[in-house]
C-alpha cells in the first residue's frame, strides 16, 4: 500500500468547513479542490479587489456560506505574512493566495 504524504493524509475539519463541504474528514488537497469547485460553481471570482463576482480573476468574493469558514482565519505564514479574516464581511474579497491559510485555519 502506498504511503500518504501531508497533502493526501486525511485531517479533521472544523465545524464550519465540515458543514460547507459535507464531510468531517478529508485530505488537504481534496479540501482545496472542493472549495474551488464551490467557488467556481457559484461564480465567486473577480478580477478586482472587492469587485463584483464575475467568475474570473484572482480574488474570491465571500458569500454567506463561505463567510463563517473565512472568519475562522487568523494565521501567520512561515514567511511572516499575516492573514486575519476575522472581520471580513459578505461581499468582500480575499486573494486566492490566501486559500492555504483558510484551509489551515479550518482543520484540526
MODELLER restraints for C-alpha pairs under 7 A, 6 or more apart:
rsr = mdl.restraints
at = mdl.atoms
rsr.add(forms.Gaussian(group=physical.xy_distance, feature=features.Distance(at['CA:7:A'], at['CA:27:A']), mean=6.08, stdev=0.5))
rsr.add(forms.Gaussian(group=physical.xy_distance, feature=features.Distance(at['CA:7:A'], at['CA:28:A']), mean=5.10, stdev=0.5))
rsr.add(forms.Gaussian(group=physical.xy_distance, feature=features.Distance(at['CA:7:A'], at['CA:29:A']), mean=5.45, stdev=0.5))
rsr.add(forms.Gaussian(group=physical.xy_distance, feature=features.Distance(at['CA:8:A'], at['CA:27:A']), mean=4.80, stdev=0.5))
rsr.add(forms.Gaussian(group=physical.xy_distance, feature=features.Distance(at['CA:8:A'], at['CA:28:A']), mean=6.34, stdev=0.5))
rsr.add(forms.Gaussian(group=physical.xy_distance, feature=features.Distance(at['CA:8:A'], at['CA:29:A']), mean=6.21, stdev=0.5))
rsr.add(forms.Gaussian(group=physical.xy_distance, feature=features.Distance(at['CA:9:A'], at['CA:27:A']), mean=5.14, stdev=0.5))
rsr.add(forms.Gaussian(group=physical.xy_distance, feature=features.Distance(at['CA:10:A'], at['CA:25:A']), mean=5.96, stdev=0.5))
rsr.add(forms.Gaussian(group=physical.xy_distance, feature=features.Distance(at['CA:10:A'], at['CA:26:A']), mean=4.48, stdev=0.5))
rsr.add(forms.Gaussian(group=physical.xy_distance, feature=features.Distance(at['CA:10:A'], at['CA:27:A']), mean=4.04, stdev=0.5))
rsr.add(forms.Gaussian(group=physical.xy_distance, feature=features.Distance(at['CA:11:A'], at['CA:25:A']), mean=5.37, stdev=0.5))
rsr.add(forms.Gaussian(group=physical.xy_distance, feature=features.Distance(at['CA:11:A'], at['CA:26:A']), mean=5.54, stdev=0.5))
rsr.add(forms.Gaussian(group=physical.xy_distance, feature=features.Distance(at['CA:11:A'], at['CA:27:A']), mean=5.83, stdev=0.5))
rsr.add(forms.Gaussian(group=physical.xy_distance, feature=features.Distance(at['CA:11:A'], at['CA:107:A']), mean=6.61, stdev=0.5))
rsr.add(forms.Gaussian(group=physical.xy_distance, feature=features.Distance(at['CA:11:A'], at['CA:108:A']), mean=6.77, stdev=0.5))
rsr.add(forms.Gaussian(group=physical.xy_distance, feature=features.Distance(at['CA:12:A'], at['CA:24:A']), mean=5.88, stdev=0.5))
rsr.add(forms.Gaussian(group=physical.xy_distance, feature=features.Distance(at['CA:12:A'], at['CA:25:A']), mean=4.51, stdev=0.5))
rsr.add(forms.Gaussian(group=physical.xy_distance, feature=features.Distance(at['CA:12:A'], at['CA:26:A']), mean=6.87, stdev=0.5))
rsr.add(forms.Gaussian(group=physical.xy_distance, feature=features.Distance(at['CA:12:A'], at['CA:107:A']), mean=5.66, stdev=0.5))
rsr.add(forms.Gaussian(group=physical.xy_distance, feature=features.Distance(at['CA:12:A'], at['CA:108:A']), mean=5.40, stdev=0.5))
rsr.add(forms.Gaussian(group=physical.xy_distance, feature=features.Distance(at['CA:13:A'], at['CA:24:A']), mean=5.26, stdev=0.5))
rsr.add(forms.Gaussian(group=physical.xy_distance, feature=features.Distance(at['CA:13:A'], at['CA:25:A']), mean=5.60, stdev=0.5))
rsr.add(forms.Gaussian(group=physical.xy_distance, feature=features.Distance(at['CA:13:A'], at['CA:106:A']), mean=6.12, stdev=0.5))
rsr.add(forms.Gaussian(group=physical.xy_distance, feature=features.Distance(at['CA:13:A'], at['CA:107:A']), mean=4.47, stdev=0.5))
rsr.add(forms.Gaussian(group=physical.xy_distance, feature=features.Distance(at['CA:13:A'], at['CA:108:A']), mean=6.21, stdev=0.5))
rsr.add(forms.Gaussian(group=physical.xy_distance, feature=features.Distance(at['CA:14:A'], at['CA:106:A']), mean=5.26, stdev=0.5))
rsr.add(forms.Gaussian(group=physical.xy_distance, feature=features.Distance(at['CA:14:A'], at['CA:107:A']), mean=5.33, stdev=0.5))
rsr.add(forms.Gaussian(group=physical.xy_distance, feature=features.Distance(at['CA:14:A'], at['CA:108:A']), mean=6.52, stdev=0.5))
rsr.add(forms.Gaussian(group=physical.xy_distance, feature=features.Distance(at['CA:16:A'], at['CA:68:A']), mean=6.18, stdev=0.5))
rsr.add(forms.Gaussian(group=physical.xy_distance, feature=features.Distance(at['CA:16:A'], at['CA:69:A']), mean=5.51, stdev=0.5))
rsr.add(forms.Gaussian(group=physical.xy_distance, feature=features.Distance(at['CA:17:A'], at['CA:69:A']), mean=5.68, stdev=0.5))
rsr.add(forms.Gaussian(group=physical.xy_distance, feature=features.Distance(at['CA:17:A'], at['CA:106:A']), mean=6.33, stdev=0.5))
rsr.add(forms.Gaussian(group=physical.xy_distance, feature=features.Distance(at['CA:18:A'], at['CA:24:A']), mean=5.06, stdev=0.5))
rsr.add(forms.Gaussian(group=physical.xy_distance, feature=features.Distance(at['CA:20:A'], at['CA:65:A']), mean=6.83, stdev=0.5))
rsr.add(forms.Gaussian(group=physical.xy_distance, feature=features.Distance(at['CA:40:A'], at['CA:55:A']), mean=6.57, stdev=0.5))
rsr.add(forms.Gaussian(group=physical.xy_distance, feature=features.Distance(at['CA:43:A'], at['CA:53:A']), mean=6.24, stdev=0.5))
rsr.add(forms.Gaussian(group=physical.xy_distance, feature=features.Distance(at['CA:43:A'], at['CA:54:A']), mean=6.26, stdev=0.5))
rsr.add(forms.Gaussian(group=physical.xy_distance, feature=features.Distance(at['CA:43:A'], at['CA:55:A']), mean=4.24, stdev=0.5))
rsr.add(forms.Gaussian(group=physical.xy_distance, feature=features.Distance(at['CA:44:A'], at['CA:53:A']), mean=5.07, stdev=0.5))
rsr.add(forms.Gaussian(group=physical.xy_distance, feature=features.Distance(at['CA:44:A'], at['CA:54:A']), mean=6.87, stdev=0.5))
rsr.add(forms.Gaussian(group=physical.xy_distance, feature=features.Distance(at['CA:44:A'], at['CA:55:A']), mean=5.66, stdev=0.5))
rsr.add(forms.Gaussian(group=physical.xy_distance, feature=features.Distance(at['CA:44:A'], at['CA:60:A']), mean=5.65, stdev=0.5))
rsr.add(forms.Gaussian(group=physical.xy_distance, feature=features.Distance(at['CA:44:A'], at['CA:61:A']), mean=5.01, stdev=0.5))
rsr.add(forms.Gaussian(group=physical.xy_distance, feature=features.Distance(at['CA:45:A'], at['CA:53:A']), mean=5.29, stdev=0.5))
rsr.add(forms.Gaussian(group=physical.xy_distance, feature=features.Distance(at['CA:45:A'], at['CA:54:A']), mean=5.83, stdev=0.5))
rsr.add(forms.Gaussian(group=physical.xy_distance, feature=features.Distance(at['CA:45:A'], at['CA:55:A']), mean=4.50, stdev=0.5))
rsr.add(forms.Gaussian(group=physical.xy_distance, feature=features.Distance(at['CA:45:A'], at['CA:56:A']), mean=5.03, stdev=0.5))
rsr.add(forms.Gaussian(group=physical.xy_distance, feature=features.Distance(at['CA:45:A'], at['CA:57:A']), mean=5.57, stdev=0.5))
rsr.add(forms.Gaussian(group=physical.xy_distance, feature=features.Distance(at['CA:45:A'], at['CA:58:A']), mean=6.77, stdev=0.5))
rsr.add(forms.Gaussian(group=physical.xy_distance, feature=features.Distance(at['CA:45:A'], at['CA:59:A']), mean=5.52, stdev=0.5))
rsr.add(forms.Gaussian(group=physical.xy_distance, feature=features.Distance(at['CA:45:A'], at['CA:60:A']), mean=4.63, stdev=0.5))
rsr.add(forms.Gaussian(group=physical.xy_distance, feature=features.Distance(at['CA:45:A'], at['CA:61:A']), mean=5.83, stdev=0.5))
rsr.add(forms.Gaussian(group=physical.xy_distance, feature=features.Distance(at['CA:46:A'], at['CA:52:A']), mean=6.24, stdev=0.5))
rsr.add(forms.Gaussian(group=physical.xy_distance, feature=features.Distance(at['CA:46:A'], at['CA:53:A']), mean=4.98, stdev=0.5))
rsr.add(forms.Gaussian(group=physical.xy_distance, feature=features.Distance(at['CA:46:A'], at['CA:54:A']), mean=5.17, stdev=0.5))
rsr.add(forms.Gaussian(group=physical.xy_distance, feature=features.Distance(at['CA:46:A'], at['CA:55:A']), mean=6.07, stdev=0.5))
rsr.add(forms.Gaussian(group=physical.xy_distance, feature=features.Distance(at['CA:46:A'], at['CA:56:A']), mean=5.29, stdev=0.5))
rsr.add(forms.Gaussian(group=physical.xy_distance, feature=features.Distance(at['CA:46:A'], at['CA:57:A']), mean=4.67, stdev=0.5))
rsr.add(forms.Gaussian(group=physical.xy_distance, feature=features.Distance(at['CA:46:A'], at['CA:58:A']), mean=6.49, stdev=0.5))
rsr.add(forms.Gaussian(group=physical.xy_distance, feature=features.Distance(at['CA:46:A'], at['CA:59:A']), mean=5.21, stdev=0.5))
rsr.add(forms.Gaussian(group=physical.xy_distance, feature=features.Distance(at['CA:46:A'], at['CA:60:A']), mean=6.38, stdev=0.5))
rsr.add(forms.Gaussian(group=physical.xy_distance, feature=features.Distance(at['CA:46:A'], at['CA:61:A']), mean=6.95, stdev=0.5))
rsr.add(forms.Gaussian(group=physical.xy_distance, feature=features.Distance(at['CA:47:A'], at['CA:56:A']), mean=6.26, stdev=0.5))
rsr.add(forms.Gaussian(group=physical.xy_distance, feature=features.Distance(at['CA:47:A'], at['CA:57:A']), mean=3.99, stdev=0.5))
rsr.add(forms.Gaussian(group=physical.xy_distance, feature=features.Distance(at['CA:47:A'], at['CA:58:A']), mean=5.84, stdev=0.5))
rsr.add(forms.Gaussian(group=physical.xy_distance, feature=features.Distance(at['CA:47:A'], at['CA:59:A']), mean=6.11, stdev=0.5))
rsr.add(forms.Gaussian(group=physical.xy_distance, feature=features.Distance(at['CA:48:A'], at['CA:59:A']), mean=6.66, stdev=0.5))
rsr.add(forms.Gaussian(group=physical.xy_distance, feature=features.Distance(at['CA:49:A'], at['CA:59:A']), mean=6.29, stdev=0.5))
rsr.add(forms.Gaussian(group=physical.xy_distance, feature=features.Distance(at['CA:49:A'], at['CA:93:A']), mean=6.06, stdev=0.5))
rsr.add(forms.Gaussian(group=physical.xy_distance, feature=features.Distance(at['CA:50:A'], at['CA:92:A']), mean=5.00, stdev=0.5))
rsr.add(forms.Gaussian(group=physical.xy_distance, feature=features.Distance(at['CA:50:A'], at['CA:93:A']), mean=5.01, stdev=0.5))
rsr.add(forms.Gaussian(group=physical.xy_distance, feature=features.Distance(at['CA:53:A'], at['CA:61:A']), mean=6.23, stdev=0.5))
rsr.add(forms.Gaussian(group=physical.xy_distance, feature=features.Distance(at['CA:58:A'], at['CA:95:A']), mean=6.04, stdev=0.5))
rsr.add(forms.Gaussian(group=physical.xy_distance, feature=features.Distance(at['CA:58:A'], at['CA:96:A']), mean=5.50, stdev=0.5))
rsr.add(forms.Gaussian(group=physical.xy_distance, feature=features.Distance(at['CA:59:A'], at['CA:93:A']), mean=5.88, stdev=0.5))
rsr.add(forms.Gaussian(group=physical.xy_distance, feature=features.Distance(at['CA:59:A'], at['CA:94:A']), mean=5.51, stdev=0.5))
rsr.add(forms.Gaussian(group=physical.xy_distance, feature=features.Distance(at['CA:59:A'], at['CA:95:A']), mean=4.59, stdev=0.5))
rsr.add(forms.Gaussian(group=physical.xy_distance, feature=features.Distance(at['CA:59:A'], at['CA:96:A']), mean=5.56, stdev=0.5))
rsr.add(forms.Gaussian(group=physical.xy_distance, feature=features.Distance(at['CA:60:A'], at['CA:93:A']), mean=5.14, stdev=0.5))
rsr.add(forms.Gaussian(group=physical.xy_distance, feature=features.Distance(at['CA:60:A'], at['CA:94:A']), mean=5.31, stdev=0.5))
rsr.add(forms.Gaussian(group=physical.xy_distance, feature=features.Distance(at['CA:60:A'], at['CA:95:A']), mean=6.31, stdev=0.5))
rsr.add(forms.Gaussian(group=physical.xy_distance, feature=features.Distance(at['CA:60:A'], at['CA:96:A']), mean=6.29, stdev=0.5))
rsr.add(forms.Gaussian(group=physical.xy_distance, feature=features.Distance(at['CA:61:A'], at['CA:91:A']), mean=5.72, stdev=0.5))
rsr.add(forms.Gaussian(group=physical.xy_distance, feature=features.Distance(at['CA:61:A'], at['CA:92:A']), mean=5.74, stdev=0.5))
rsr.add(forms.Gaussian(group=physical.xy_distance, feature=features.Distance(at['CA:61:A'], at['CA:93:A']), mean=4.43, stdev=0.5))
rsr.add(forms.Gaussian(group=physical.xy_distance, feature=features.Distance(at['CA:61:A'], at['CA:94:A']), mean=6.84, stdev=0.5))
rsr.add(forms.Gaussian(group=physical.xy_distance, feature=features.Distance(at['CA:62:A'], at['CA:90:A']), mean=5.18, stdev=0.5))
rsr.add(forms.Gaussian(group=physical.xy_distance, feature=features.Distance(at['CA:62:A'], at['CA:91:A']), mean=5.22, stdev=0.5))
rsr.add(forms.Gaussian(group=physical.xy_distance, feature=features.Distance(at['CA:62:A'], at['CA:92:A']), mean=5.70, stdev=0.5))
rsr.add(forms.Gaussian(group=physical.xy_distance, feature=features.Distance(at['CA:62:A'], at['CA:93:A']), mean=5.81, stdev=0.5))
rsr.add(forms.Gaussian(group=physical.xy_distance, feature=features.Distance(at['CA:63:A'], at['CA:90:A']), mean=5.25, stdev=0.5))
rsr.add(forms.Gaussian(group=physical.xy_distance, feature=features.Distance(at['CA:63:A'], at['CA:91:A']), mean=6.13, stdev=0.5))
rsr.add(forms.Gaussian(group=physical.xy_distance, feature=features.Distance(at['CA:64:A'], at['CA:90:A']), mean=6.12, stdev=0.5))
rsr.add(forms.Gaussian(group=physical.xy_distance, feature=features.Distance(at['CA:67:A'], at['CA:90:A']), mean=6.31, stdev=0.5))
rsr.add(forms.Gaussian(group=physical.xy_distance, feature=features.Distance(at['CA:69:A'], at['CA:106:A']), mean=6.95, stdev=0.5))
rsr.add(forms.Gaussian(group=physical.xy_distance, feature=features.Distance(at['CA:70:A'], at['CA:85:A']), mean=6.15, stdev=0.5))
rsr.add(forms.Gaussian(group=physical.xy_distance, feature=features.Distance(at['CA:70:A'], at['CA:102:A']), mean=6.08, stdev=0.5))
rsr.add(forms.Gaussian(group=physical.xy_distance, feature=features.Distance(at['CA:71:A'], at['CA:85:A']), mean=5.24, stdev=0.5))
rsr.add(forms.Gaussian(group=physical.xy_distance, feature=features.Distance(at['CA:71:A'], at['CA:86:A']), mean=4.27, stdev=0.5))
rsr.add(forms.Gaussian(group=physical.xy_distance, feature=features.Distance(at['CA:71:A'], at['CA:87:A']), mean=6.70, stdev=0.5))
rsr.add(forms.Gaussian(group=physical.xy_distance, feature=features.Distance(at['CA:71:A'], at['CA:88:A']), mean=6.44, stdev=0.5))
rsr.add(forms.Gaussian(group=physical.xy_distance, feature=features.Distance(at['CA:72:A'], at['CA:86:A']), mean=6.19, stdev=0.5))
rsr.add(forms.Gaussian(group=physical.xy_distance, feature=features.Distance(at['CA:72:A'], at['CA:105:A']), mean=6.27, stdev=0.5))
rsr.add(forms.Gaussian(group=physical.xy_distance, feature=features.Distance(at['CA:72:A'], at['CA:106:A']), mean=6.68, stdev=0.5))
rsr.add(forms.Gaussian(group=physical.xy_distance, feature=features.Distance(at['CA:73:A'], at['CA:83:A']), mean=6.81, stdev=0.5))
rsr.add(forms.Gaussian(group=physical.xy_distance, feature=features.Distance(at['CA:73:A'], at['CA:84:A']), mean=5.77, stdev=0.5))
rsr.add(forms.Gaussian(group=physical.xy_distance, feature=features.Distance(at['CA:73:A'], at['CA:85:A']), mean=5.31, stdev=0.5))
rsr.add(forms.Gaussian(group=physical.xy_distance, feature=features.Distance(at['CA:73:A'], at['CA:86:A']), mean=6.22, stdev=0.5))
rsr.add(forms.Gaussian(group=physical.xy_distance, feature=features.Distance(at['CA:73:A'], at['CA:101:A']), mean=6.78, stdev=0.5))
rsr.add(forms.Gaussian(group=physical.xy_distance, feature=features.Distance(at['CA:73:A'], at['CA:102:A']), mean=5.49, stdev=0.5))
rsr.add(forms.Gaussian(group=physical.xy_distance, feature=features.Distance(at['CA:73:A'], at['CA:105:A']), mean=5.17, stdev=0.5))
rsr.add(forms.Gaussian(group=physical.xy_distance, feature=features.Distance(at['CA:74:A'], at['CA:83:A']), mean=5.53, stdev=0.5))
rsr.add(forms.Gaussian(group=physical.xy_distance, feature=features.Distance(at['CA:74:A'], at['CA:84:A']), mean=4.17, stdev=0.5))
rsr.add(forms.Gaussian(group=physical.xy_distance, feature=features.Distance(at['CA:74:A'], at['CA:85:A']), mean=6.16, stdev=0.5))
rsr.add(forms.Gaussian(group=physical.xy_distance, feature=features.Distance(at['CA:74:A'], at['CA:86:A']), mean=6.68, stdev=0.5))
rsr.add(forms.Gaussian(group=physical.xy_distance, feature=features.Distance(at['CA:75:A'], at['CA:82:A']), mean=5.83, stdev=0.5))
rsr.add(forms.Gaussian(group=physical.xy_distance, feature=features.Distance(at['CA:75:A'], at['CA:83:A']), mean=5.35, stdev=0.5))
rsr.add(forms.Gaussian(group=physical.xy_distance, feature=features.Distance(at['CA:75:A'], at['CA:84:A']), mean=6.40, stdev=0.5))
rsr.add(forms.Gaussian(group=physical.xy_distance, feature=features.Distance(at['CA:75:A'], at['CA:101:A']), mean=6.63, stdev=0.5))
rsr.add(forms.Gaussian(group=physical.xy_distance, feature=features.Distance(at['CA:76:A'], at['CA:82:A']), mean=4.41, stdev=0.5))
rsr.add(forms.Gaussian(group=physical.xy_distance, feature=features.Distance(at['CA:76:A'], at['CA:83:A']), mean=6.22, stdev=0.5))
rsr.add(forms.Gaussian(group=physical.xy_distance, feature=features.Distance(at['CA:83:A'], at['CA:101:A']), mean=6.82, stdev=0.5))
